[in-house]
């Protein structure tokens, strides 16, 4: 029951940092996420490009 892909998390601040980091309300999926270079790249721009490619390749 999470947010749709491509929709910004409502807990991100202006610097794209998590507003719930180290907060018990932080979703488990976020806490357990381990960045993978093939998905996240080395910076935010690369991550957005790579994630968009993955989403497009999985689209029906």
mmCIF file of the N, C-alpha and C atoms, coordinates in Angstrom:
data_MODEL
# 
_entry.id   MODEL 
# 
loop_
_atom_site.group_PDB 
_atom_site.id 
_atom_site.type_symbol 
_atom_site.label_atom_id 
_atom_site.label_alt_id 
_atom_site.label_comp_id 
_atom_site.label_asym_id 
_atom_site.label_entity_id 
_atom_site.label_seq_id 
_atom_site.pdbx_PDB_ins_code 
_atom_site.Cartn_x 
_atom_site.Cartn_y 
_atom_site.Cartn_z 
_atom_site.occupancy 
_atom_site.B_iso_or_equiv 
_atom_site.pdbx_formal_charge 
_atom_site.auth_seq_id 
_atom_site.auth_comp_id 
_atom_site.auth_asym_id 
_atom_site.auth_atom_id 
_atom_site.pdbx_PDB_model_num 
ATOM 1   N N  . UNK A 1 1  ? 0.838  -1.184 0.000   1.00 0.00 ? 1  UNK A N  1 
ATOM 2   C CA . UNK A 1 1  ? 0.000  0.000  0.000   1.00 0.00 ? 1  UNK A CA 1 
ATOM 3   C C  . UNK A 1 1  ? 0.881  1.246  0.000   1.00 0.00 ? 1  UNK A C  1 
ATOM 4   N N  . UNK A 1 2  ? 1.972  1.172  -0.740  1.00 0.00 ? 2  UNK A N  1 
ATOM 5   C CA . UNK A 1 2  ? 2.886  2.315  -0.824  1.00 0.00 ? 2  UNK A CA 1 
ATOM 6   C C  . UNK A 1 2  ? 2.454  3.299  -1.891  1.00 0.00 ? 2  UNK A C  1 
ATOM 7   N N  . UNK A 1 3  ? 3.324  4.196  -2.193  1.00 0.00 ? 3  UNK A N  1 
ATOM 8   C CA . UNK A 1 3  ? 3.046  5.213  -3.195  1.00 0.00 ? 3  UNK A CA 1 
ATOM 9   C C  . UNK A 1 3  ? 3.305  4.642  -4.591  1.00 0.00 ? 3  UNK A C  1 
ATOM 10  N N  . UNK A 1 4  ? 2.697  5.244  -5.618  1.00 0.00 ? 4  UNK A N  1 
ATOM 11  C CA . UNK A 1 4  ? 2.967  4.782  -6.989  1.00 0.00 ? 4  UNK A CA 1 
ATOM 12  C C  . UNK A 1 4  ? 4.396  5.116  -7.413  1.00 0.00 ? 4  UNK A C  1 
ATOM 13  N N  . UNK A 1 5  ? 4.946  4.344  -8.313  1.00 0.00 ? 5  UNK A N  1 
ATOM 14  C CA . UNK A 1 5  ? 6.273  4.624  -8.860  1.00 0.00 ? 5  UNK A CA 1 
ATOM 15  C C  . UNK A 1 5  ? 6.257  5.996  -9.519  1.00 0.00 ? 5  UNK A C  1 
ATOM 16  N N  . UNK A 1 6  ? 7.334  6.711  -9.363  1.00 0.00 ? 6  UNK A N  1 
ATOM 17  C CA . UNK A 1 6  ? 7.445  8.027  -9.973  1.00 0.00 ? 6  UNK A CA 1 
ATOM 18  C C  . UNK A 1 6  ? 6.885  9.162  -9.136  1.00 0.00 ? 6  UNK A C  1 
ATOM 19  N N  . UNK A 1 7  ? 6.244  8.839  -8.032  1.00 0.00 ? 7  UNK A N  1 
ATOM 20  C CA . UNK A 1 7  ? 5.694  9.858  -7.147  1.00 0.00 ? 7  UNK A CA 1 
ATOM 21  C C  . UNK A 1 7  ? 6.687  10.080 -6.009  1.00 0.00 ? 7  UNK A C  1 
ATOM 22  N N  . UNK A 1 8  ? 7.027  11.324 -5.776  1.00 0.00 ? 8  UNK A N  1 
ATOM 23  C CA . UNK A 1 8  ? 7.982  11.670 -4.725  1.00 0.00 ? 8  UNK A CA 1 
ATOM 24  C C  . UNK A 1 8  ? 7.429  11.287 -3.353  1.00 0.00 ? 8  UNK A C  1 
ATOM 25  N N  . UNK A 1 9  ? 8.265  10.728 -2.512  1.00 0.00 ? 9  UNK A N  1 
ATOM 26  C CA . UNK A 1 9  ? 7.870  10.386 -1.149  1.00 0.00 ? 9  UNK A CA 1 
ATOM 27  C C  . UNK A 1 9  ? 7.534  11.666 -0.398  1.00 0.00 ? 9  UNK A C  1 
ATOM 28  N N  . UNK A 1 10 ? 6.442  11.653 0.331   1.00 0.00 ? 10 UNK A N  1 
ATOM 29  C CA . UNK A 1 10 ? 6.024  12.858 1.041   1.00 0.00 ? 10 UNK A CA 1 
ATOM 30  C C  . UNK A 1 10 ? 6.926  13.181 2.218   1.00 0.00 ? 10 UNK A C  1 
ATOM 31  N N  . UNK A 1 11 ? 7.828  12.275 2.570   1.00 0.00 ? 11 UNK A N  1 
ATOM 32  C CA . UNK A 1 11 ? 8.742  12.510 3.686   1.00 0.00 ? 11 UNK A CA 1 
ATOM 33  C C  . UNK A 1 11 ? 10.103 13.040 3.258   1.00 0.00 ? 11 UNK A C  1 
ATOM 34  N N  . UNK A 1 12 ? 10.305 13.271 1.961   1.00 0.00 ? 12 UNK A N  1 
ATOM 35  C CA . UNK A 1 12 ? 11.579 13.836 1.511   1.00 0.00 ? 12 UNK A CA 1 
ATOM 36  C C  . UNK A 1 12 ? 11.605 15.332 1.784   1.00 0.00 ? 12 UNK A C  1 
ATOM 37  N N  . UNK A 1 13 ? 12.767 15.804 2.232   1.00 0.00 ? 13 UNK A N  1 
ATOM 38  C CA . UNK A 1 13 ? 12.897 17.242 2.440   1.00 0.00 ? 13 UNK A CA 1 
ATOM 39  C C  . UNK A 1 13 ? 13.425 17.898 1.163   1.00 0.00 ? 13 UNK A C  1 
ATOM 40  N N  . UNK A 1 14 ? 13.739 19.184 1.232   1.00 0.00 ? 14 UNK A N  1 
ATOM 41  C CA . UNK A 1 14 ? 14.179 19.932 0.045   1.00 0.00 ? 14 UNK A CA 1 
ATOM 42  C C  . UNK A 1 14 ? 15.500 19.426 -0.518  1.00 0.00 ? 14 UNK A C  1 
ATOM 43  N N  . UNK A 1 15 ? 16.295 18.746 0.306   1.00 0.00 ? 15 UNK A N  1 
ATOM 44  C CA . UNK A 1 15 ? 17.577 18.188 -0.149  1.00 0.00 ? 15 UNK A CA 1 
ATOM 45  C C  . UNK A 1 15 ? 17.442 16.727 -0.575  1.00 0.00 ? 15 UNK A C  1 
ATOM 46  N N  . UNK A 1 16 ? 16.194 16.243 -0.648  1.00 0.00 ? 16 UNK A N  1 
ATOM 47  C CA . UNK A 1 16 ? 15.902 14.844 -1.003  1.00 0.00 ? 16 UNK A CA 1 
ATOM 48  C C  . UNK A 1 16 ? 16.381 13.882 0.086   1.00 0.00 ? 16 UNK A C  1 
ATOM 49  N N  . UNK A 1 17 ? 16.472 14.351 1.311   1.00 0.00 ? 17 UNK A N  1 
ATOM 50  C CA . UNK A 1 17 ? 16.826 13.497 2.443   1.00 0.00 ? 17 UNK A CA 1 
ATOM 51  C C  . UNK A 1 17 ? 15.548 13.017 3.125   1.00 0.00 ? 17 UNK A C  1 
ATOM 52  N N  . UNK A 1 18 ? 15.627 11.853 3.708   1.00 0.00 ? 18 UNK A N  1 
ATOM 53  C CA . UNK A 1 18 ? 14.466 11.262 4.380   1.00 0.00 ? 18 UNK A CA 1 
ATOM 54  C C  . UNK A 1 18 ? 14.165 11.978 5.688   1.00 0.00 ? 18 UNK A C  1 
ATOM 55  N N  . UNK A 1 19 ? 12.932 12.442 5.824   1.00 0.00 ? 19 UNK A N  1 
ATOM 56  C CA . UNK A 1 19 ? 12.497 13.090 7.046   1.00 0.00 ? 19 UNK A CA 1 
ATOM 57  C C  . UNK A 1 19 ? 12.179 12.108 8.160   1.00 0.00 ? 19 UNK A C  1 
ATOM 58  N N  . UNK A 1 20 ? 12.171 10.817 7.833   1.00 0.00 ? 20 UNK A N  1 
ATOM 59  C CA . UNK A 1 20 ? 11.879 9.791  8.836   1.00 0.00 ? 20 UNK A CA 1 
ATOM 60  C C  . UNK A 1 20 ? 13.093 8.928  9.169   1.00 0.00 ? 20 UNK A C  1 
ATOM 61  N N  . UNK A 1 21 ? 14.272 9.333  8.713   1.00 0.00 ? 21 UNK A N  1 
ATOM 62  C CA . UNK A 1 21 ? 15.474 8.543  8.974   1.00 0.00 ? 21 UNK A CA 1 
ATOM 63  C C  . UNK A 1 21 ? 15.664 8.405  10.481  1.00 0.00 ? 21 UNK A C  1 
ATOM 64  N N  . UNK A 1 22 ? 15.900 7.197  10.943  1.00 0.00 ? 22 UNK A N  1 
ATOM 65  C CA . UNK A 1 22 ? 16.042 6.871  12.370  1.00 0.00 ? 22 UNK A CA 1 
ATOM 66  C C  . UNK A 1 22 ? 14.773 7.146  13.178  1.00 0.00 ? 22 UNK A C  1 
ATOM 67  N N  . UNK A 1 23 ? 13.646 7.169  12.511  1.00 0.00 ? 23 UNK A N  1 
ATOM 68  C CA . UNK A 1 23 ? 12.354 7.370  13.170  1.00 0.00 ? 23 UNK A CA 1 
ATOM 69  C C  . UNK A 1 23 ? 11.616 6.031  13.122  1.00 0.00 ? 23 UNK A C  1 
ATOM 70  N N  . UNK A 1 24 ? 11.003 5.596  14.212  1.00 0.00 ? 24 UNK A N  1 
ATOM 71  C CA . UNK A 1 24 ? 10.303 4.302  14.195  1.00 0.00 ? 24 UNK A CA 1 
ATOM 72  C C  . UNK A 1 24 ? 9.145  4.241  13.199  1.00 0.00 ? 24 UNK A C  1 
ATOM 73  N N  . UNK A 1 25 ? 8.675  5.388  12.719  1.00 0.00 ? 25 UNK A N  1 
ATOM 74  C CA . UNK A 1 25 ? 7.593  5.399  11.725  1.00 0.00 ? 25 UNK A CA 1 
ATOM 75  C C  . UNK A 1 25 ? 8.097  5.149  10.307  1.00 0.00 ? 25 UNK A C  1 
ATOM 76  N N  . UNK A 1 26 ? 9.407  5.131  10.125  1.00 0.00 ? 26 UNK A N  1 
ATOM 77  C CA . UNK A 1 26 ? 9.978  4.915  8.790   1.00 0.00 ? 26 UNK A CA 1 
ATOM 78  C C  . UNK A 1 26 ? 9.560  3.538  8.286   1.00 0.00 ? 26 UNK A C  1 
ATOM 79  N N  . UNK A 1 27 ? 9.037  3.472  7.054   1.00 0.00 ? 27 UNK A N  1 
ATOM 80  C CA . UNK A 1 27 ? 8.596  2.178  6.518   1.00 0.00 ? 27 UNK A CA 1 
ATOM 81  C C  . UNK A 1 27 ? 9.731  1.157  6.462   1.00 0.00 ? 27 UNK A C  1 
ATOM 82  N N  . UNK A 1 28 ? 9.390  -0.073 6.723   1.00 0.00 ? 28 UNK A N  1 
ATOM 83  C CA . UNK A 1 28 ? 10.370 -1.160 6.730   1.00 0.00 ? 28 UNK A CA 1 
ATOM 84  C C  . UNK A 1 28 ? 11.086 -1.282 5.380   1.00 0.00 ? 28 UNK A C  1 
ATOM 85  N N  . UNK A 1 29 ? 10.344 -1.110 4.301   1.00 0.00 ? 29 UNK A N  1 
ATOM 86  C CA . UNK A 1 29 ? 10.948 -1.234 2.969   1.00 0.00 ? 29 UNK A CA 1 
ATOM 87  C C  . UNK A 1 29 ? 12.068 -0.212 2.795   1.00 0.00 ? 29 UNK A C  1 
ATOM 88  N N  . UNK A 1 30 ? 11.923 0.963  3.380   1.00 0.00 ? 30 UNK A N  1 
ATOM 89  C CA . UNK A 1 30 ? 12.962 1.987  3.295   1.00 0.00 ? 30 UNK A CA 1 
ATOM 90  C C  . UNK A 1 30 ? 14.153 1.635  4.181   1.00 0.00 ? 30 UNK A C  1 
ATOM 91  N N  . UNK A 1 31 ? 13.861 1.189  5.381   1.00 0.00 ? 31 UNK A N  1 
ATOM 92  C CA . UNK A 1 31 ? 14.927 0.843  6.328   1.00 0.00 ? 31 UNK A CA 1 
ATOM 93  C C  . UNK A 1 31 ? 15.784 -0.318 5.829   1.00 0.00 ? 31 UNK A C  1 
ATOM 94  N N  . UNK A 1 32 ? 15.172 -1.250 5.129   1.00 0.00 ? 32 UNK A N  1 
ATOM 95  C CA . UNK A 1 32 ? 15.896 -2.435 4.670   1.00 0.00 ? 32 UNK A CA 1 
ATOM 96  C C  . UNK A 1 32 ? 16.467 -2.295 3.263   1.00 0.00 ? 32 UNK A C  1 
ATOM 97  N N  . UNK A 1 33 ? 16.202 -1.180 2.603   1.00 0.00 ? 33 UNK A N  1 
ATOM 98  C CA . UNK A 1 33 ? 16.701 -0.978 1.240   1.00 0.00 ? 33 UNK A CA 1 
ATOM 99  C C  . UNK A 1 33 ? 18.217 -0.871 1.240   1.00 0.00 ? 33 UNK A C  1 
ATOM 100 N N  . UNK A 1 34 ? 18.857 -1.646 0.389   1.00 0.00 ? 34 UNK A N  1 
ATOM 101 C CA . UNK A 1 34 ? 20.303 -1.605 0.216   1.00 0.00 ? 34 UNK A CA 1 
ATOM 102 C C  . UNK A 1 34 ? 20.593 -1.094 -1.195  1.00 0.00 ? 34 UNK A C  1 
ATOM 103 N N  . UNK A 1 35 ? 21.205 0.082  -1.322  1.00 0.00 ? 35 UNK A N  1 
ATOM 104 C CA . UNK A 1 35 ? 21.478 0.629  -2.659  1.00 0.00 ? 35 UNK A CA 1 
ATOM 105 C C  . UNK A 1 35 ? 22.316 -0.330 -3.496  1.00 0.00 ? 35 UNK A C  1 
ATOM 106 N N  . UNK A 1 36 ? 21.949 -0.466 -4.729  1.00 0.00 ? 36 UNK A N  1 
ATOM 107 C CA . UNK A 1 36 ? 22.640 -1.333 -5.681  1.00 0.00 ? 36 UNK A CA 1 
ATOM 108 C C  . UNK A 1 36 ? 23.130 -0.436 -6.824  1.00 0.00 ? 36 UNK A C  1 
ATOM 109 N N  . UNK A 1 37 ? 24.439 -0.405 -7.094  1.00 0.00 ? 37 UNK A N  1 
ATOM 110 C CA . UNK A 1 37 ? 24.962 0.475  -8.146  1.00 0.00 ? 37 UNK A CA 1 
ATOM 111 C C  . UNK A 1 37 ? 24.282 0.307  -9.512  1.00 0.00 ? 37 UNK A C  1 
ATOM 112 N N  . UNK A 1 38 ? 23.831 -0.904 -9.834  1.00 0.00 ? 38 UNK A N  1 
ATOM 113 C CA . UNK A 1 38 ? 23.166 -1.100 -11.124 1.00 0.00 ? 38 UNK A CA 1 
ATOM 114 C C  . UNK A 1 38 ? 21.811 -0.402 -11.187 1.00 0.00 ? 38 UNK A C  1 
ATOM 115 N N  . UNK A 1 39 ? 21.234 -0.103 -10.040 1.00 0.00 ? 39 UNK A N  1 
ATOM 116 C CA . UNK A 1 39 ? 19.947 0.586  -9.974  1.00 0.00 ? 39 UNK A CA 1 
ATOM 117 C C  . UNK A 1 39 ? 20.131 2.051  -9.581  1.00 0.00 ? 39 UNK A C  1 
ATOM 118 N N  . UNK A 1 40 ? 21.025 2.302  -8.653  1.00 0.00 ? 40 UNK A N  1 
ATOM 119 C CA . UNK A 1 40 ? 21.175 3.642  -8.078  1.00 0.00 ? 40 UNK A CA 1 
ATOM 120 C C  . UNK A 1 40 ? 22.265 4.482  -8.733  1.00 0.00 ? 40 UNK A C  1 
ATOM 121 N N  . UNK A 1 41 ? 23.158 3.848  -9.489  1.00 0.00 ? 41 UNK A N  1 
ATOM 122 C CA . UNK A 1 41 ? 24.250 4.605  -10.085 1.00 0.00 ? 41 UNK A CA 1 
ATOM 123 C C  . UNK A 1 41 ? 25.129 5.229  -9.018  1.00 0.00 ? 41 UNK A C  1 
ATOM 124 N N  . UNK A 1 42 ? 25.766 6.333  -9.371  1.00 0.00 ? 42 UNK A N  1 
ATOM 125 C CA . UNK A 1 42 ? 26.664 6.987  -8.417  1.00 0.00 ? 42 UNK A CA 1 
ATOM 126 C C  . UNK A 1 42 ? 26.161 8.357  -7.968  1.00 0.00 ? 42 UNK A C  1 
ATOM 127 N N  . UNK A 1 43 ? 25.005 8.769  -8.496  1.00 0.00 ? 43 UNK A N  1 
ATOM 128 C CA . UNK A 1 43 ? 24.432 10.045 -8.072  1.00 0.00 ? 43 UNK A CA 1 
ATOM 129 C C  . UNK A 1 43 ? 22.927 10.042 -8.368  1.00 0.00 ? 43 UNK A C  1 
ATOM 130 N N  . UNK A 1 44 ? 22.238 11.097 -7.946  1.00 0.00 ? 44 UNK A N  1 
ATOM 131 C CA . UNK A 1 44 ? 20.779 11.156 -8.087  1.00 0.00 ? 44 UNK A CA 1 
ATOM 132 C C  . UNK A 1 44 ? 20.345 11.107 -9.548  1.00 0.00 ? 44 UNK A C  1 
ATOM 133 N N  . UNK A 1 45 ? 21.039 11.842 -10.415 1.00 0.00 ? 45 UNK A N  1 
ATOM 134 C CA . UNK A 1 45 ? 20.659 11.857 -11.833 1.00 0.00 ? 45 UNK A CA 1 
ATOM 135 C C  . UNK A 1 45 ? 20.756 10.458 -12.439 1.00 0.00 ? 45 UNK A C  1 
ATOM 136 N N  . UNK A 1 46 ? 21.859 9.780  -12.198 1.00 0.00 ? 46 UNK A N  1 
ATOM 137 C CA . UNK A 1 46 ? 22.019 8.412  -12.720 1.00 0.00 ? 46 UNK A CA 1 
ATOM 138 C C  . UNK A 1 46 ? 20.922 7.503  -12.177 1.00 0.00 ? 46 UNK A C  1 
ATOM 139 N N  . UNK A 1 47 ? 20.615 7.629  -10.907 1.00 0.00 ? 47 UNK A N  1 
ATOM 140 C CA . UNK A 1 47 ? 19.578 6.787  -10.307 1.00 0.00 ? 47 UNK A CA 1 
ATOM 141 C C  . UNK A 1 47 ? 18.237 7.001  -11.002 1.00 0.00 ? 47 UNK A C  1 
ATOM 142 N N  . UNK A 1 48 ? 17.870 8.244  -11.257 1.00 0.00 ? 48 UNK A N  1 
ATOM 143 C CA . UNK A 1 48 ? 16.590 8.519  -11.914 1.00 0.00 ? 48 UNK A CA 1 
ATOM 144 C C  . UNK A 1 48 ? 16.542 7.941  -13.325 1.00 0.00 ? 48 UNK A C  1 
ATOM 145 N N  . UNK A 1 49 ? 17.635 8.052  -14.050 1.00 0.00 ? 49 UNK A N  1 
ATOM 146 C CA . UNK A 1 49 ? 17.704 7.494  -15.413 1.00 0.00 ? 49 UNK A CA 1 
ATOM 147 C C  . UNK A 1 49 ? 17.596 5.970  -15.362 1.00 0.00 ? 49 UNK A C  1 
ATOM 148 N N  . UNK A 1 50 ? 18.364 5.340  -14.481 1.00 0.00 ? 50 UNK A N  1 
ATOM 149 C CA . UNK A 1 50 ? 18.354 3.880  -14.391 1.00 0.00 ? 50 UNK A CA 1 
ATOM 150 C C  . UNK A 1 50 ? 16.998 3.340  -13.951 1.00 0.00 ? 50 UNK A C  1 
ATOM 151 N N  . UNK A 1 51 ? 16.393 3.984  -12.968 1.00 0.00 ? 51 UNK A N  1 
ATOM 152 C CA . UNK A 1 51 ? 15.085 3.533  -12.487 1.00 0.00 ? 51 UNK A CA 1 
ATOM 153 C C  . UNK A 1 51 ? 14.022 3.696  -13.561 1.00 0.00 ? 51 UNK A C  1 
ATOM 154 N N  . UNK A 1 52 ? 14.081 4.795  -14.307 1.00 0.00 ? 52 UNK A N  1 
ATOM 155 C CA . UNK A 1 52 ? 13.113 4.991  -15.390 1.00 0.00 ? 52 UNK A CA 1 
ATOM 156 C C  . UNK A 1 52 ? 13.275 3.898  -16.453 1.00 0.00 ? 52 UNK A C  1 
ATOM 157 N N  . UNK A 1 53 ? 14.506 3.544  -16.786 1.00 0.00 ? 53 UNK A N  1 
ATOM 158 C CA . UNK A 1 53 ? 14.743 2.473  -17.766 1.00 0.00 ? 53 UNK A CA 1 
ATOM 159 C C  . UNK A 1 53 ? 14.160 1.152  -17.277 1.00 0.00 ? 53 UNK A C  1 
ATOM 160 N N  . UNK A 1 54 ? 14.368 0.853  -15.991 1.00 0.00 ? 54 UNK A N  1 
ATOM 161 C CA . UNK A 1 54 ? 13.817 -0.386 -15.425 1.00 0.00 ? 54 UNK A CA 1 
ATOM 162 C C  . UNK A 1 54 ? 12.291 -0.387 -15.488 1.00 0.00 ? 54 UNK A C  1 
ATOM 163 N N  . UNK A 1 55 ? 11.683 0.726  -15.113 1.00 0.00 ? 55 UNK A N  1 
ATOM 164 C CA . UNK A 1 55 ? 10.221 0.807  -15.141 1.00 0.00 ? 55 UNK A CA 1 
ATOM 165 C C  . UNK A 1 55 ? 9.696  0.634  -16.561 1.00 0.00 ? 55 UNK A C  1 
ATOM 166 N N  . UNK A 1 56 ? 10.346 1.276  -17.523 1.00 0.00 ? 56 UNK A N  1 
ATOM 167 C CA . UNK A 1 56 ? 9.896  1.159  -18.922 1.00 0.00 ? 56 UNK A CA 1 
ATOM 168 C C  . UNK A 1 56 ? 10.072 -0.272 -19.443 1.00 0.00 ? 56 UNK A C  1 
ATOM 169 N N  . UNK A 1 57 ? 11.144 -0.928 -19.042 1.00 0.00 ? 57 UNK A N  1 
ATOM 170 C CA . UNK A 1 57 ? 11.367 -2.288 -19.523 1.00 0.00 ? 57 UNK A CA 1 
ATOM 171 C C  . UNK A 1 57 ? 10.397 -3.286 -18.915 1.00 0.00 ? 57 UNK A C  1 
ATOM 172 N N  . UNK A 1 58 ? 9.778  -2.917 -17.793 1.00 0.00 ? 58 UNK A N  1 
ATOM 173 C CA . UNK A 1 58 ? 8.818  -3.807 -17.121 1.00 0.00 ? 58 UNK A CA 1 
ATOM 174 C C  . UNK A 1 58 ? 7.359  -3.462 -17.451 1.00 0.00 ? 58 UNK A C  1 
ATOM 175 N N  . UNK A 1 59 ? 7.179  -2.379 -18.177 1.00 0.00 ? 59 UNK A N  1 
ATOM 176 C CA . UNK A 1 59 ? 5.810  -1.941 -18.486 1.00 0.00 ? 59 UNK A CA 1 
ATOM 177 C C  . UNK A 1 59 ? 5.116  -2.950 -19.394 1.00 0.00 ? 59 UNK A C  1 
ATOM 178 N N  . UNK A 1 60 ? 3.808  -3.119 -19.214 1.00 0.00 ? 60 UNK A N  1 
ATOM 179 C CA . UNK A 1 60 ? 3.083  -4.074 -20.062 1.00 0.00 ? 60 UNK A CA 1 
ATOM 180 C C  . UNK A 1 60 ? 3.005  -3.641 -21.514 1.00 0.00 ? 60 UNK A C  1 
# 
